[in-house]
């Protein structure tokens, strides 16, 4: 399981996702706005907007919030202008870090993120230094209470998913090709399955195994990066062995 997926599991255990719902909405609104700005306000003709709206619905974002974000993107309502950037670097223990950012002030964001990485014992790198370590995929999470495992496996693969991870005790993680995310979402919805989240993610090709101290350091860094207002997504190539996970969750 990728580092990001491990981190998502830990956050679910800590109840962190619900506590951060307002921050999640803020990040989703930025993504919806820029998707509408760049590709138009019709989700049917704008795949990126369609994915962003689906993610908003999966996070239970009110329809009115989604509508306002789209109108800000198309210029029907006033709003700040954000630009997209990616940052690459390293955390402690040589863990690769890939950041997706939406910012209205690149210089400020660059300075702040460099400081965060440096303070954690890492460093900012040049563009391309770690991107090659990750493959892009679609990820849909589904509450396990909605369907037994054998049914979910059969359904997901039948409608075009690449894989279904079942290790998490609470959710299924359905992986797709990036271009198939919306197709699989629609297939699940047609079968009466509601998703908790849907996103384009980056899966590490190789991972760095961490001991308890290293895992705590990385978790703290991930927390700090995800709390930054401009950071949309954080990807990292760490792995936490099962016995270390048990201690952290205990």
C-alpha positions in Angstrom: 0.0 0.0 0.0 1.4 3.4 -0.9 2.4 5.9 1.7 -0.5 8.2 1.0 -2.9 5.3 1.5 -1.3 4.4 4.7 -1.6 8.0 5.8 -5.3 8.1 4.8 -5.8 5.0 6.9 -4.2 6.6 10.0 -6.3 9.8 9.6 -9.5 7.7 9.5 -8.4 6.0 12.7 -7.8 9.3 14.4 -11.1 10.7 13.3 -9.1 13.4 11.5 -11.1 13.5 8.3 -14.3 14.7 10.0 -12.4 17.3 12.0 -10.9 18.7 8.9 -14.0 18.7 6.7 -14.0 22.6 6.5 -10.4 22.5 5.2 -11.2 19.7 2.8 -14.1 21.8 1.4 -11.7 24.8 0.9 -9.3 22.7 -1.1 -12.1 21.1 -3.2 -13.6 24.6 -3.9 -10.2 25.7 -5.2 -9.9 22.6 -7.5 -13.5 23.1 -8.8 -12.9 26.7 -9.5 -9.7 26.3 -11.4 -11.1 23.3 -13.3 -14.1 25.4 -14.4 -11.8 28.3 -15.3 -9.6 26.2 -17.5 -12.2 23.9 -19.1 -15.6 25.5 -18.8 -18.4 25.1 -16.4 -20.1 22.1 -17.9 -18.9 18.9 -16.1 -20.1 16.7 -19.0 -17.6 18.4 -21.3 -14.9 19.0 -18.8 -13.4 15.7 -17.3 -11.3 17.5 -14.7 -14.4 19.4 -13.4 -16.4 16.3 -13.5 -13.8 14.5 -11.2 -13.7 17.6 -8.9 -17.5 17.8 -8.6 -17.6 14.0 -7.9 -15.0 14.5 -5.2 -17.1 17.3 -3.7 -20.2 15.2 -3.7 -18.3 12.3 -2.2 -17.2 14.6 0.7 -20.9 15.7 1.2 -20.2 19.2 0.0 -23.5 21.2 -0.4 -24.6 21.6 -4.0 -24.7 25.4 -3.5 -21.0 25.5 -2.6 -20.2 23.5 -5.8 -22.3 25.8 -7.9 -20.7 28.9 -6.5 -17.2 27.5 -7.1 -18.1 26.7 -10.7 -19.4 30.2 -11.3 -16.3 31.8 -9.7 -14.2 29.7 -12.2 -16.3 30.8 -15.2 -16.3 34.4 -14.1 -20.0 34.6 -13.3 -19.0 35.4 -9.7 -15.9 37.3 -8.5 -13.1 35.3 -6.9 -9.3 35.1 -6.4 -7.2 33.8 -9.2 -5.2 30.7 -8.4 -2.4 29.1 -10.4 -1.3 25.4 -10.3 2.2 24.4 -9.2 3.9 21.2 -8.3 6.8 20.9 -5.8 9.2 18.0 -5.3 11.6 17.2 -2.6 12.5 14.9 0.3 11.5 14.4 3.8 13.5 12.7 6.6 14.9 9.3 5.9 15.0 10.0 2.1 11.3 9.8 1.7 10.2 11.3 -1.7 7.6 14.1 -1.4 5.4 15.3 -4.3 3.1 18.3 -3.7 0.2 19.6 -5.8 -0.5 23.2 -5.0 -3.0 26.0 -5.9 -1.7 29.4 -5.0 -2.3 33.1 -5.6 1.3 33.9 -4.6 4.0 31.5 -5.8 6.9 33.2 -4.1 5.2 33.1 -0.7 4.2 29.5 -1.1 7.6 28.4 -2.3 9.3 30.0 0.7 6.8 28.5 3.2 7.0 25.0 1.8 10.8 25.1 1.7 10.8 26.1 5.3 8.4 23.3 6.3 10.6 20.6 4.6 13.8 22.0 6.0 12.5 22.2 9.5 11.5 18.5 9.3 14.9 17.5 8.2 14.1 17.4 4.5 14.8 19.6 1.5 13.1 21.1 -1.6 14.3 19.5 -4.9 14.4 20.4 -8.5 11.4 19.7 -10.8 11.5 16.1 -11.9 13.7 14.8 -9.0 11.0 12.5 -7.6 8.0 12.7 -10.0 9.4 9.5 -11.8 8.9 7.6 -8.6 5.1 7.8 -8.8 2.4 6.5 -11.2 -0.8 8.4 -11.5 -4.1 6.5 -10.8 -7.7 7.1 -9.9 -8.7 6.2 -6.4 -12.3 5.7 -5.1 -12.9 4.8 -1.4 -16.1 3.0 -0.4 -17.5 2.2 3.0 -17.3 -1.6 3.4 -20.8 -1.7 5.0 -22.2 -1.2 1.5 -21.3 -4.5 0.0 -19.5 -7.8 0.8 -16.0 -8.2 -0.4 -16.6 -10.7 -3.2 -19.5 -8.6 -4.6 -17.4 -5.4 -4.5 -14.4 -7.2 -6.2 -16.6 -8.6 -9.0 -18.5 -5.3 -9.6 -15.5 -3.1 -9.6 -13.4 -5.2 -12.0 -16.5 -5.7 -14.2 -17.0 -2.0 -14.7 -13.4 -1.3 -15.5 -11.4 -0.8 -12.3 -7.8 -2.1 -12.2 -7.7 -3.3 -8.6 -9.5 -3.3 -5.3 -7.5 -3.1 -2.0 -9.3 -4.6 1.0 -6.7 -4.3 3.7 -8.3 -1.3 5.4 -10.8 -2.4 7.9 -13.3 0.4 7.1 -13.2 1.0 3.4 -12.5 -0.6 0.0 -9.9 1.3 -2.1 -10.8 1.0 -5.8 -8.0 1.8 -8.2 -8.5 2.8 -11.8 -6.5 4.2 -14.8 -6.6 8.0 -14.6 -8.8 8.3 -17.6 -11.3 5.7 -16.3 -12.0 7.3 -12.9 -15.3 8.9 -13.9 -16.4 5.8 -15.8 -15.9 3.6 -12.8 -17.6 6.1 -10.5 -20.7 6.2 -12.8 -20.7 2.4 -12.9 -20.6 2.2 -9.1 -23.4 4.7 -8.8 -25.5 2.8 -11.3 -25.1 -0.3 -9.1 -26.3 1.7 -6.0 -22.8 2.1 -4.5 -22.0 5.5 -3.0 -18.3 6.6 -2.7 -16.7 8.3 0.2 -14.1 10.0 -1.9 -12.8 10.1 -5.5 -9.5 11.5 -6.7 -6.6 11.3 -9.0 -3.6 10.1 -6.9 0.0 9.2 -7.3 1.1 5.7 -6.3 4.7 5.1 -5.4 6.7 2.6 -7.5 9.0 1.8 -4.6 8.7 2.7 -0.9 11.0 3.5 2.1 10.2 1.3 5.1 10.1 3.3 8.4 10.5 2.4 12.0 8.4 3.9 14.7 10.5 7.1 15.1 10.7 7.6 11.4 6.9 7.0 10.9 6.2 9.6 13.6 8.4 12.1 11.9 6.9 11.6 8.5 3.3 11.7 9.9 4.1 15.0 11.5 5.5 16.4 8.2 2.5 15.1 6.3 0.2 16.7 8.8 2.0 20.1 8.5 2.0 20.0 4.7 -1.7 19.0 4.4 -2.6 21.8 6.8 -1.0 24.4 4.5 -3.8 26.3 2.8 -2.2 26.2 -0.7 -1.4 22.5 -0.7 -4.0 20.4 -2.4 -2.4 17.0 -2.3 0.7 15.4 -0.8 2.2 12.2 -2.1 5.1 10.3 -0.4 6.8 7.0 -0.9 7.0 5.7 2.7 5.8 2.4 4.0 4.9 1.6 7.6 5.2 -2.1 8.5 2.2 -3.7 10.1 3.8 -4.0 13.6 4.7 -0.3 13.6 1.2 0.6 12.4 -0.2 -1.3 15.4 2.0 0.7 17.8 1.0 4.0 16.3 -2.7 3.2 16.3 -2.5 1.7 19.8 
